[in-house]
Structures are given as structure tokens and as C-alpha cells.
């Protein structure tokens, strides 16, 4: 660490390996200990945009299939007591 005190704007002089305006993460380990890490940019992630579908359009053919699934499932249910 290059500085032992903070100025009136709470700035601390970082080592030369940390370039100016770098993105950093600051984690408080305990009351008196802070861990500062340089957040390096990773190129191993891609973002995927998936649309949100609130309501599906009516499909009469698929409704027949759903009704068949429901009938088959109801056949295997025991009679209520």
C-alpha cells in the first residue's frame, strides 16, 4: 500500500499495478479490514436474450392433445373415499 492515511475525500493511493479509473470490488472482511480487488473484464460470457411469453395463442390441435393427457392421468387416480 502506498498510503497510510486517507485524505478529506477518503481517497487512498493504490499501487502502480492498479491503473487509474479501474473497476474494483471492495469487500469488508471485518471491522478494520477491507479487501480491494481489480475487476478484470472477462470475455468468456455471452448474453442471450429470451423473450417473455405471457400468453400462448389458442391452438385447437394442442388442446386436444392436452385433453388426452388429462384423461389418461385421471384414469390412474384412485377413487376418493
Backbone bond lengths (Angstrom), bond angles and torsions (degrees), N, CA, C in turn:
res aa  C-N    CA-C-N  psi(-1)  N-CA   C-N-CA  omega(-1)  CA-C   N-CA-C  phi
1 X - - - 1.449 - - 1.519 107.78 -
2 X 1.311 115.81 140.87 1.458 121.08 -176.19 1.515 112.99 -90.34
3 X 1.315 117.87 -18.37 1.459 119.69 -174.70 1.520 109.83 -133.02
4 X 1.313 115.68 144.18 1.458 120.18 179.13 1.522 111.70 -102.50
5 X 1.333 116.97 -9.38 1.469 120.17 -179.54 1.525 110.26 -133.97
6 X 1.296 115.01 162.33 1.461 121.69 175.94 1.515 109.01 -102.80
7 X 1.339 117.04 150.69 1.457 118.65 176.18 1.533 109.14 -87.05
8 X 1.346 116.05 -173.23 1.469 119.77 -175.79 1.525 112.39 -66.75
9 X 1.348 118.29 -15.72 1.468 121.83 177.02 1.530 110.96 -100.73
10 X 1.327 117.28 12.49 1.471 125.22 176.89 1.521 112.01 62.55
11 X 1.327 117.55 35.95 1.455 121.72 179.17 1.523 109.74 -94.18
12 X 1.317 114.95 147.36 1.454 123.10 179.48 1.523 107.65 -128.31
13 X 1.321 118.71 137.30 1.457 121.65 179.99 1.524 108.36 -81.45
14 X 1.336 114.57 122.58 1.465 120.23 -179.08 1.525 109.77 -93.81
15 X 1.331 118.89 163.16 1.472 121.45 178.36 1.533 111.56 -65.84
16 X 1.331 116.07 163.89 1.465 121.82 -177.71 1.533 112.04 -62.12
17 X 1.311 118.27 -27.93 1.461 121.58 -178.65 1.537 111.63 -64.92
18 X 1.308 117.11 -18.24 1.465 122.37 178.22 1.524 107.19 -99.18
19 X 1.340 118.58 100.69 1.464 120.42 -176.17 1.522 112.43 -66.76
20 X 1.335 117.19 155.89 1.464 120.67 179.47 1.529 111.38 -59.64
21 X 1.314 116.13 146.67 1.469 124.09 179.35 1.528 113.23 61.54
22 X 1.319 117.45 25.64 1.460 120.60 176.63 1.524 110.26 -73.40
23 X 1.317 115.58 148.05 1.458 120.14 173.38 1.521 107.49 -78.38
24 X 1.335 116.97 127.70 1.465 121.38 -179.13 1.522 109.66 -130.41
25 X 1.329 114.64 157.52 1.459 120.67 170.50 1.518 107.11 -113.79
26 X 1.316 116.01 138.65 1.461 121.13 -179.14 1.523 107.57 -120.00
27 X 1.315 116.00 123.54 1.464 121.69 -177.44 1.523 108.92 -122.74
28 X 1.311 116.31 130.49 1.457 120.40 178.03 1.525 108.37 -89.62
29 X 1.330 116.03 118.34 1.456 120.25 -179.32 1.519 111.53 -85.58
30 X 1.310 116.91 -42.08 1.463 121.91 173.42 1.525 107.28 -150.82
31 X 1.312 117.59 -168.60 1.462 121.52 -175.19 1.526 112.81 -59.90
32 X 1.327 117.73 -33.80 1.462 121.50 -175.03 1.525 114.04 -112.98
33 X 1.333 119.06 3.88 1.461 120.88 -173.74 1.524 110.58 -124.76
34 X 1.338 114.66 128.43 1.459 121.24 178.23 1.516 107.98 -124.60
35 X 1.315 116.61 140.56 1.457 122.13 179.30 1.530 107.75 -114.98
36 X 1.353 115.69 121.14 1.465 121.32 -179.37 1.521 107.32 -110.15
37 X 1.351 116.92 124.36 1.462 121.70 179.26 1.522 108.71 -123.15
38 X 1.338 115.54 140.41 1.452 119.98 174.10 1.524 106.72 -77.53
39 X 1.333 116.07 126.98 1.468 121.15 179.59 1.517 107.72 -85.93
40 X 1.322 116.37 103.45 1.458 120.59 -179.07 1.525 109.20 -82.46
41 X 1.314 115.42 140.71 1.448 121.13 -179.13 1.523 109.54 -73.96
42 X 1.311 115.65 130.84 1.452 120.76 179.94 1.520 109.59 -105.49
43 X 1.299 116.42 137.72 1.463 121.39 179.56 1.526 110.70 -105.68
44 X 1.335 117.93 12.10 1.451 121.08 -175.21 1.527 113.17 -92.31
45 X 1.325 117.70 5.40 1.451 120.63 -178.36 1.522 109.70 -117.47
46 X 1.321 115.09 145.09 1.453 121.37 173.46 1.514 107.19 -126.93
47 X 1.310 116.27 146.02 1.455 119.28 177.61 1.519 109.27 -98.56
48 X 1.317 114.18 141.91 1.453 121.32 -179.94 1.517 107.44 -120.89
49 X 1.316 116.49 131.75 1.453 121.00 179.31 1.527 107.93 -101.52
50 X 1.331 115.42 121.37 1.460 121.98 -179.62 1.523 107.34 -116.64
51 X 1.319 118.06 124.07 1.466 119.28 -179.78 1.526 111.23 -70.21
52 X 1.312 115.58 147.33 1.458 121.58 177.00 1.521 107.52 -93.05
53 X 1.334 116.29 123.46 1.456 121.30 179.93 1.524 107.52 -104.71
54 X 1.315 116.19 112.41 1.465 121.60 -178.05 1.526 111.56 -79.54
55 X 1.328 116.79 -41.38 1.450 120.31 -175.06 1.525 108.50 -145.14
56 X 1.329 115.87 132.52 1.455 120.22 177.90 1.523 109.81 -86.96
57 X 1.310 117.95 144.66 1.454 119.19 176.81 1.532 110.52 -67.92
58 X 1.318 116.29 153.63 1.463 121.09 179.97 1.526 109.73 -66.82
59 X 1.338 115.56 135.18 1.456 121.80 178.56 1.521 107.08 -134.26
60 X 1.323 116.67 106.75 1.461 120.89 -174.30 1.525 112.26 -62.06
61 X 1.328 117.80 -36.69 1.472 120.49 179.48 1.529 110.35 -65.42
62 X 1.334 117.56 -43.36 1.456 120.79 -179.72 1.528 110.90 -69.18
63 X 1.318 117.70 -33.90 1.469 120.41 177.08 1.522 110.88 -62.78
64 X 1.336 117.78 -35.29 1.471 120.93 175.76 1.530 110.43 -63.67
65 X 1.324 116.23 -42.20 1.470 120.46 179.02 1.527 110.03 -64.74
66 X 1.344 117.35 -43.22 1.464 120.62 178.52 1.531 110.93 -61.37
67 X 1.329 117.00 -41.49 1.463 121.08 179.88 1.529 110.17 -63.35
68 X 1.342 117.17 -38.86 1.459 120.97 177.34 1.528 110.73 -64.66
69 X 1.345 117.93 -41.04 1.466 120.91 176.20 1.527 110.34 -59.37
70 X 1.330 116.00 -45.59 1.470 120.11 -177.90 1.523 111.56 -64.43
71 X 1.324 118.12 -42.40 1.469 121.37 178.63 1.520 110.53 -62.55
72 X 1.342 117.21 -43.18 1.470 120.75 -179.89 1.521 110.70 -64.10
73 X 1.325 117.18 -39.06 1.464 120.21 179.78 1.520 110.45 -69.05
74 X 1.339 118.01 -37.26 1.476 120.88 -179.10 1.520 112.00 -69.33
75 X 1.321 117.59 -28.12 1.465 120.27 178.98 1.522 112.17 -63.13
76 X 1.336 116.61 -32.11 1.469 121.38 -176.64 1.518 113.91 -87.41
77 X 1.328 117.03 -4.14 1.467 119.33 -179.60 1.529 110.70 -79.16
78 X 1.325 118.41 139.98 1.465 119.54 176.99 1.527 110.17 -73.22
79 X 1.314 116.54 155.21 1.461 121.69 177.69 1.523 109.42 -66.09
80 X 1.339 117.61 139.83 1.478 118.90 177.20 1.524 110.56 -68.49
81 X 1.312 116.60 149.59 1.475 121.43 -179.19 1.495 112.20 -86.26
